[in-house]
């Protein structure tokens, strides 16, 4: 029976109403934007607060160079002074420089310039330069750590999403078998025991799916944090190809790590800074020579003038300060700086040993993960073949339901192990690149 013209008009009207209402829902249901690993790393470098804080620390350290270098330049101050007192009276106690008081007003300029402090200022400047280099290397190390976190979170999301797909396929396959066995049991071709085992299998697969979906939510939250955001990541991640196999031995990797790791470069610069600061502390007990010049104008002074007094004044002086005794202060500071320099030597040695260990551990983990890829792939092929055989035997009534369900469980476990091996290797390879200083 064909629809009437009125029905056609009503349907068209309903369509015109439904399309605008459905359009926002369709737009909101669009797939999230695609994100590659390189884009994720660039986003983290731009946004992560740890990287920005490390850069602020670098800027602070660079300003310390300017602070220590300021002693090379003259110190210029301007003074404006006025005083009132009993004319020609004298001060009997206190700390004023002049004992005779006058009503007066004057202004002038004072210039102070360090001539030499026996090398202390150059040592301080050199120490601050090395410390700035160490801070810059620490910022690089922070960047590498953030990139490692991005790689781990990125591949964890891919692993969780792939596990969800395996769980969904498992639920679908087991539901189909459950429906078939239930129908056969209605026709008295299978027992109720078989139906119970099939139901248990479906429930187990649904639990697996729920756990996998929860893992996706957690992994997306971790990825958002790694990207420098307070929100969960909402991207469609692009799968990355498997990297090459790790080398046969870890010896060459240890050499690369010693040359490339920014932590070691930072500690080397810190050691040089400590020894330069020790030199600066030694110079405390040596003479310091400085010069001072002053000039100004006194437009008014209330005092009898027996001789002409010019309103302008100027003076130049040189002062040499030679430390004699200060309660062993300078010797204690010198010894403290020397001990700090020796401490930096041991910290550098300890970090080299730790990095060498980390490289060997990361190499062993990456090698194991790489080997597990082939083993789990073979496991999956064997489990799939065993499932086909068990299905055939069960269809011919030559096997019990337990054999079939066990075969299904083996296939699910093998598929998940294969996924874990693949993404574990990508994570371990990123960790290996980090330990040798090549994750940039």
N, C-alpha and C positions, 0 to 999 in steps of 0.2 A: 504494500500500500504506500503510495507516494505522499509526502507531507504537503499540507496545504500552503497557500501563499502566506497566510497569517502566521503559521508556524515558522516559515522561513524567515519572516521579518522579526519574529520574537527571538529566534536563534541568533540572527545577526546582531540584534540589539544586545543580547546577553554576551555575545562575543566582544562587542565594542566596550562593554563595561568590564569584562573579565581581563582583557589584554592589559589596560593600564594598571590594574591591580596586581596582575601577575608579573609585570615588568620589573618592579623593584625586587621582588623575590628572586627572579631569575638573575638579576645583576648581583644580588648578595650571594647567590649560590655559585657564582663564577669561581673557576679554579684559582687558587692563590698564585702569585707571580713566581716565576722560575728563579732559582738561586743556585749558582754554581759554588764550588768550594773556593775558587779564587775571589769571587764576589763577596762571599762570607768573610774571608780574611781581610779584604779591603774595608769592609764595613766595620769590622771589629777594630782595626787599626785607627779608623777615623773616629769612632764613637766610644771606645772602652775607657772608663774613668781611670783605670790603672795606668794606661798609656799616657793619658793626659796629665795625670799626677806626676808621672816620671819625667815628662817634659818640663813641667813646672819646677821640679827639682833640678833639672839641668840648667834652667834659666837662673835659678837661685845660685847655683855653684859658679856660673859665669860672672855673676855680679860680685862674688867674693874676690875674684881676680881684680876687679876695679877697686874694691875696698882696700886691698893690700897695696895696690899700685899707686894709690892716692898720695902716699908719702913722698913720691918723687916730685910732686908739684908743690908750689908755695901755698901757704895758708894765709889768706887775706881776710882781715876783718876791719870793719869800720866802727868807731866809737864816738859817742856823743855824751859829754859829761857836764854836769852842773853841780855846784855845791854851795852850801850856805853855812856860815859859822860865825862865831865871834871873831871879829877881825884881829889878826895877829895873836890870837890865843893859841895855846899849845895842847896836844893830846898827851895825857899822862898814862893811859893804859889802852890796850886794844891792839888791833891788827892793821890799822890804816897805814899806808905807805908813808905819807907825809905827816910830820908832827905839827906843822904850822898850818892853821886854817885860814882860808880866804874865801870870800864870795867870788865865784868865777863861773865862766861858761866857756867850753872849748869843744872842738871836734878834730878827729884825726883818723889816720889809717895805720894799721900795724900789719907788717908782712913778716911771716916766719917761714923759713926754708931749712929743711934738713940737708945738711952737707954730707954727712956720712954717719952710718950707724954700724960700721965695720962689717957690712955685708948682710945684715939681718933682713932688711927689706927685700933685696933680690931673692933671698932664700924663701921668704914668705910668699912672694909672688910666684916663684917656681912651684912651691908646695900647693898653692891654690890652683895653679894650672893643671897639675897632675890630678888634683882632686876633682876638677871639672871633667877631665878625661875619664876618670873612674865613674863619675855620675852619668856621663853619656853612655858608657858601656853598660851600666846598670839599667838605663832606659832601654837599651837594645835587648838586654836579657828579659826585661818585663814584656817587651813586644813579642819575643819568641815564646814566652810562657803563655801569653794570650793566644797566639796562633796555635799552639799545641792544644789548648782548651777548645778552640774552635774546631780543629780537626776531630778531636775526640767526640765532641757533641754532634758534629755533622754526621759522622759515620754511625753514631749511636741512634740518631733519628732514622737513617736509612735502614739500619738493622731492625729497629722496632717496626717500621712500616712494612718491611719485607716479611717479618714474623707475623704481622697481622694478615697479610695475604695468604701465607701458609695456613694460618689458623682458619681463615674463611674457607679455603679449599678443603681443609680437613672436616669442618662442620658440614659443608655441602656433600662431600663424599660419604660421610658416615650417616647423614640424614637420608640419603638415597638408599643406602643399604638397610637402614632401619625401616624405611617405608616398605621395601621389598620383603624383608623378613616378617614384618607385621602382616602384610597381605598374604604371605604364604601360611602364616600361623592361622589366619582366619579360614583358610582352605584346608587346614589340618595337615599341611605339608611340612611345617616346622613346629617345634615345641615352643611353649611359653618361655622356657629357659633361654632359648636363642633370642627371643624378643627382649628379654631383660638385659642380656649382655649387649645387644645393639643399642638399647636405650642408655645404658651406662656409658657406652662409647660416645654417643652424641652429647651427653651431659659433660663428659670430660673435654670434648672438643670445644664446647661453648665456654667452659671455664678457661681453657687455653686462649680463646679469642678475647675474653674479658681482660685477662692479664696482659695480653699483647697490646690491646688498646690503651690500657693504663700506662704501659711502658712508653707508648708514643706520646702521651700527654706529658709525662715526666721528661722525656728526651727533648721535646720541643721547648719546655721551660728552661732546660739546661742550655740549649742552643741560644735562646733569647738572652740569657745571662752572659754567655760567651761572646755574643755580639755587642755587649754593652748596653742592653736594654732592660727595662723592668717589666717587659711584656713577653709572653711566649712567642716564639718565632711562628710566623704564619707564611710559610713559603713552600713551594713545591721543589724539593731538592733534586738536583741532577746527579745521577750516579757517576762515580769516578772509575776510570779503568784501574785494574790492579797494577801496582808498581812492580818494578823488576825484582828479581830475587836478591836477597842480601848476599854480601860476599862470603867466600868460604871461611875466612878467618876475621877476627876482630882487630888484629894488630894495626892495619892501616887506618881503621876507623879511630883508634885511640890517638894516633898521630894527628889526624884531622881535628879531633876534638880539642887537643892541646893548643893547636894553632887558631881555631875558629871560635871557641866558646867565649862569649862576651864576659862571663863571670870571671874567667882567668885574666882577661885583659883589664878588667876593672881592678882586680886584686893587684896586678902588676903596677898599675898606675897608683893605687893606694899605697903600695910599698914605697914607690919613689916619692910620693907626697910626704910620707912619714919620715923618710930620711932627710928630705929637704927641711921639714919642720924641725928636725933634730939639729940641723946646721943652724937654723935661725935661733933656736934656744941656746946654742953654744955662744952665739954672738951677743947674748944679753950681758955677759960679763966684760965686754969690750967697750971702749970709749964711744960716745956719741957726740957728734959735733953739729951744731945748728947755728944759723944766723938769724938775726932779727933786725928789722928796720922799721922806724916809725916817723911819721910826719903829720903836722896838723896846724891848726890856727886857733888862737885864743882871742876872740874879739873883745872880751871884757874880763878884767880882774880888778878887784877892789883891794889895792895895797899901795902904800906909798912907794914911789919910784925915785930912789936916790940917783939911779942911773937909767938911761933909756933901755927899756925892755922891749924887744921885738915881739910882735904878736904871733909870728910864725915860729915853728920849731921843727927840728928833725934830728934823728939820732940813728946810729948804726952800731950793732954789737954782735959779737960772736961768743957762743957759750960751748964749752967742752965739759961733758959729764962723764966722770970716770967712776964706775962702781967700785966700792971698797969692801963693804960688808953689809949684808941685809938679812942676816939670820939664816943663811944657806938656802935662800929662796931660789936663786938662779941655778945653783947646782942641783937642787931637787927637781926643778923644771927640766933641766937638761937630762937628768937621769930618767925622768918619766917619759920624755920624748924618745929617748933611746930604747927603753923597754917597749914602747908602742911600735917602734920600727921593727924590733925583733919579733914582736907579735905578728906583724904583717907578713914577715917571712914565713912563719909557721902556718898562718892562715892560707897563704898561697900554696904551700906544699900540701896541706890538708885538702884543699879544693882540687888540686891536680889528681890526688889519689882517689877522691870521691868521684870525679868525672871519669877517670879510667874505669872504675868499677861500674859506674852507670852505663858506660858504653858497652861493656862486655855483657852486662845483664840485658840491656835493650837488644843487643845483637842476638843473644840466645833466644829471647822471647820472639823476636821477629822471625828467626829461622824456624822455630817450632811452629809458629802460626802459618808460615808459608808451607811447611810440610803437611800440616793438617788439612790444607785445601784439597790436595789430591786424595788423602785418606778418606776424608768425609765425602768427597764426590764418589769414590768407589763404594763407600758405605751406602750412599743413597741409591746407586745403581743396583746393588745387591738386595737392598730392602725392597725396592720396587719390583724386582724380579720375584722375590719371595712372596710379595703380596699377590702378584698375578697367579702364581702357583697355588697359594692358599685359597684364592677366590675360586680357581678352577676345581680344586679338590672339594671345597665346600658346596659348590654348585652340583657336583656329582655325588654328594652325600658321603664323601670319603674322609672328611675332616670335620671336627667339631667347631663350634662358633669361637671357642677360645683361641684356636690356631689362627683364625681369620682376624680376630680383633688384635691379637698380638702382632700380626703382620702389619696391620694398619698403624699400630702404635710405633712400630719400628720405622715405618716410612716417615711418619711425622717427626720422630726424633732425628732421623738422618737428615731430613730437609732443614730442620732448625740448626743442627750441628754444622751443616754445610754453609748456611748463612753466617753463623757465628765465626767460622773459620775465615771466610772471605773478609768480613768487616773487622775481625780481630787483627788480621794481617795489615789491613790499611791503617788501623790505629797504631799498631806496633811499629810499622814502617815510619809513620809520622813521628813517633816517639824516638825512633832511632835517628831520624834526621835532626831532631831537636838535640839529642845528646852530642852529636858531632858538630853542631852549630850551623847546619845547612837549612833549617826550617825558617825561611826568611819571608 
